[in-house]
Amino acid sequence: MTAQQDPSRARFTGDANPYGGGDPYADYRTADFPFTRYANLADRRLGAGVIAANDEFFAERENLLVPERAEFDPEHFGHKGKVMDGWETRRRRGASAEHPWPTAYDHDWALVRLGASGVIRGIVVDTAHFRGNYPQAVSVEAASVPGSPSPEELLGDGVKWTTLVPRTAVGGHAANGFEVTAEQRFTHLRLNQHPDGGIARLRVYGEVVPDPRWLQTLGTFDVVALENGGLAEDASNLFYSPATNTIQPGRSRKMDDGWETRRRRDQGNDWISYRLVGRSEIRAIEIDTAYLKGNSAGWASVSVRDGESGEWTEVLPRTRMQPDTNHRFVLPRPAVGTHARVDIYPDGGISRLRLFGSLTEDGAQRLAARHQELGG
């Protein structure tokens, strides 16, 4: 069975060929992992960080979470050797000339704070461009620790670590994907490489599970925001960029940091549907077209649905959009629902959607119950 037939079980082992010139990604090994439809909880835009590592002699740990794919410059060398776009440790050695090899227990590690706590559905350990200097195997552990613990606290005896990926052989210059089935809420990861080597990128895909006490204290907040537990469930077109971009934190900083569709040549329109953090009462809407100047949506409307089988109700009628502009709308009456949908006409894009409101009483109760069930 090939990776294309069953990407959730794709495994790449062994060295890649030495770089022979041309496009360095031409022989890159990857698969379409189904769990990548979820948000990347280790996204720097959500506030994720690599807070500690035992070794980063050749390449810095912070490279693990860079949003863009790893780059390779065959001519770039520094005073420590080849400069790599990833996290790379020195070569481990044994205890003596008689035993020059590292032991089976020797490994390097990095501690990662997730940008948003949640249930992890899958992990990609990307060894792009590490062809003969990748780790022999990797493992991943996760913990749920409240607040902002220090590395010393995370490494202390009082923290319970759950194995998400057992020690597993990986391949060089490949996207090594692992499906995760632990139905728990996690805040931190420990990425281990056995015994040493380099990893280009780490992606942690899952569902955000926010702290209900924090949202209750805020009162009014963005009920569709990714960091608050919103989810872009489906979209008519993802040709240029993912729909999840529209609910990322902050304003868009460039054109591809939003959602843009291909040009339509029919009489239809494009759309995104969202699941809100919980049943909510929406009172105001923002639709931002920042950096979309000649390709912003011409018009947009917003609808809300209450429950999986509810009917869509338009709460913002089709309204003219201006390029590179943040549009604000106060609803004449609150709209109650669990899902939302933005329709754009006829095509183009938006950079951000904000739905300001608060959880209903039953929405808050359900969120609190789920938070508790997941170990929050």
JOBEL-V317583 format. One record per residue. RES is the residue in one small letter. SS is DSSP state (2 for helix, 1 for strand, 0 for the rest). NEAR is the number of other C-alpha atoms within 8 Angstrom. D_FIRST is the distance of its C-alpha to the first C-alpha in whole Angstrom. Layout:
RES/SS/NEAR/D_FIRST, RES/SS/NEAR/D_FIRST
This chain:
m/0/4/0, t/0/7/4, a/0/11/7, q/0/7/8, q/0/6/6, d/0/9/7, p/2/12/10, s/2/10/11, r/2/8/9, a/0/11/9, r/0/9/11, f/0/11/13, t/0/8/16, g/1/7/18, d/0/9/21, a/0/10/21, n/0/5/23, p/0/6/27, y/0/6/28, g/0/4/29, g/0/5/31, g/0/4/30, d/0/5/28, p/0/10/27, y/0/5/24, a/0/5/22, d/0/6/20, y/0/9/19, r/1/8/16, t/0/7/15, a/0/9/13, d/0/7/14, f/0/8/15, p/2/7/16, f/2/10/19, t/2/10/21, r/2/6/23, y/0/9/25, a/1/12/28, n/1/10/28, l/0/17/30, a/0/18/31, d/0/14/32, r/2/11/35, r/2/8/37, l/2/12/37, g/0/10/38, a/0/15/36, g/1/12/37, v/1/13/36, i/1/9/39, a/1/9/39, a/1/11/37, n/0/7/38, d/0/8/38, e/0/12/37, f/0/9/39, f/0/13/37, a/1/13/36, e/0/10/37, r/2/13/35, e/2/10/36, n/2/12/33, l/2/12/30, l/2/14/31, v/0/10/32, p/0/6/31, e/0/4/30, r/0/6/28, a/0/10/29, e/0/6/31, f/0/8/31, d/0/5/35, p/0/4/35, e/0/4/38, h/0/7/39, f/1/8/40, g/1/7/43, h/0/4/45, k/0/7/42, g/1/7/40, k/1/8/37, v/0/9/37, m/0/9/33, d/0/10/32, g/0/15/31, w/1/17/32, e/1/15/32, t/0/13/34, r/0/10/36, r/0/6/35, r/0/8/36, r/0/7/38, g/0/10/39, a/0/8/42, s/0/6/44, a/0/6/44, e/0/4/43, h/0/7/40, p/0/9/39, w/0/8/36, p/0/11/35, t/0/6/34, a/0/5/31, y/0/7/33, d/0/8/34, h/0/9/32, d/1/13/33, w/1/11/33, a/1/13/33, l/1/13/35, v/1/14/34, r/1/12/36, l/1/14/34, g/1/13/35, a/1/14/35, s/1/13/35, g/1/14/32, v/1/13/29, i/1/16/26, r/1/14/22, g/1/13/20, i/1/13/21, v/1/12/20, v/1/12/22, d/1/12/22, t/0/17/23, a/0/14/24, h/0/11/26, f/0/12/26, r/0/14/24, g/0/8/26, n/0/8/28, y/1/13/25, p/0/13/25, q/0/12/24, a/1/11/22, v/1/15/23, s/1/13/24, v/1/13/26, e/1/12/29, a/1/13/30, a/1/12/34, s/0/11/36, v/0/10/40, p/0/6/42, g/0/4/44, s/0/5/44, p/0/9/44, s/0/6/44, p/2/9/42, e/2/7/44, e/2/8/44, l/2/8/40, l/0/7/40, g/0/7/43, d/0/4/43, g/0/4/43, v/0/10/40, k/0/6/37, w/0/7/33, t/1/7/30, t/1/9/27, l/1/11/24, v/1/11/22, p/1/8/23, r/1/8/23, t/1/8/19, a/1/8/19, v/0/13/18, g/1/15/18, g/0/17/21, h/0/14/21, a/1/12/18, a/1/13/18, n/1/14/17, g/1/13/16, f/1/10/17, e/1/9/17, v/0/10/21, t/0/7/22, a/0/8/26, e/0/7/28, q/0/9/31, r/0/14/33, f/1/13/33, t/1/14/35, h/1/13/34, l/1/13/31, r/1/11/31, l/1/12/29, n/1/11/29, q/1/14/27, h/1/13/28, p/0/14/30, d/0/15/31, g/0/14/29, g/1/13/29, i/1/16/27, a/0/16/27, r/1/17/27, l/1/12/26, r/1/12/25, v/1/12/25, y/1/16/24, g/1/14/26, e/1/13/29, v/1/15/33, v/0/12/35, p/0/13/38, d/0/9/41, p/2/10/44, r/2/6/47, w/2/8/46, l/2/11/46, q/2/8/49, t/2/6/51, l/2/7/50, g/0/8/51, t/0/7/50, f/1/10/47, d/1/11/44, v/0/18/42, v/0/16/39, a/0/14/39, l/2/13/35, e/2/11/37, n/2/13/39, g/0/14/36, g/0/15/36, l/1/15/32, a/1/12/31, e/1/8/29, d/1/8/29, a/1/11/30, s/0/7/31, n/0/8/30, l/0/11/28, f/0/7/29, y/0/9/31, s/0/12/30, p/0/8/29, a/2/12/31, t/2/11/31, n/2/12/34, t/2/11/36, i/2/14/37, q/0/12/37, p/0/9/40, g/0/4/43, r/0/7/43, s/0/11/41, r/0/7/42, k/0/8/41, m/2/10/39, d/2/8/36, d/2/10/36, g/0/16/37, w/1/16/35, e/1/14/35, t/0/13/34, r/0/9/34, r/0/6/37, r/0/9/37, r/0/4/39, d/0/4/39, q/0/6/41, g/0/7/39, n/0/10/39, d/1/13/36, w/1/11/36, i/1/13/34, s/1/12/34, y/1/13/34, r/1/13/35, l/1/14/38, v/1/13/38, g/1/12/40, r/1/14/42, s/1/15/45, e/1/12/48, i/1/14/48, r/1/12/51, a/1/11/50, i/1/13/48, e/1/12/47, i/1/12/45, d/1/12/45, t/0/18/44, a/0/16/45, y/0/11/44, l/0/13/43, k/0/9/46, g/0/5/45, n/0/9/42, s/0/16/43, a/0/15/43, g/0/12/46, w/1/11/46, a/1/14/45, s/1/13/45, v/1/13/44, s/1/12/43, v/1/15/43, r/1/14/41, d/0/13/42, g/0/8/39, e/0/7/36, s/0/5/38, g/0/7/41, e/0/6/42, w/0/8/42, t/1/7/45, e/1/9/46, v/1/10/48, l/1/9/49, p/1/8/49, r/1/8/48, t/1/8/50, r/1/7/50, m/0/12/48, q/0/8/50, p/0/13/48, d/0/11/48, t/0/9/49, n/1/9/49, h/1/8/50, r/1/8/51, f/1/7/52, v/1/7/54, l/1/11/53, p/1/4/56, r/1/5/55, p/1/8/52, a/1/10/49, v/1/11/47, g/1/13/43, t/1/15/40, h/1/13/38, a/1/13/39, r/1/11/38, v/1/11/40, d/1/11/40, i/1/15/41, y/1/12/43, p/0/12/42, d/0/14/39, g/0/14/39, g/1/14/39, i/1/16/40, s/0/18/40, r/1/15/40, l/1/12/41, r/1/12/43, l/1/14/44, f/1/12/47, g/1/14/48, s/1/12/48, l/1/12/46, t/0/9/48, e/2/6/49, d/2/8/46, g/2/11/44, a/2/13/45, q/2/8/45, r/2/9/41, l/2/11/40, a/2/10/42, a/2/8/41, r/2/8/37, h/2/14/38, q/2/8/40, e/2/7/37, l/0/9/35, g/0/8/37, g/0/8/39
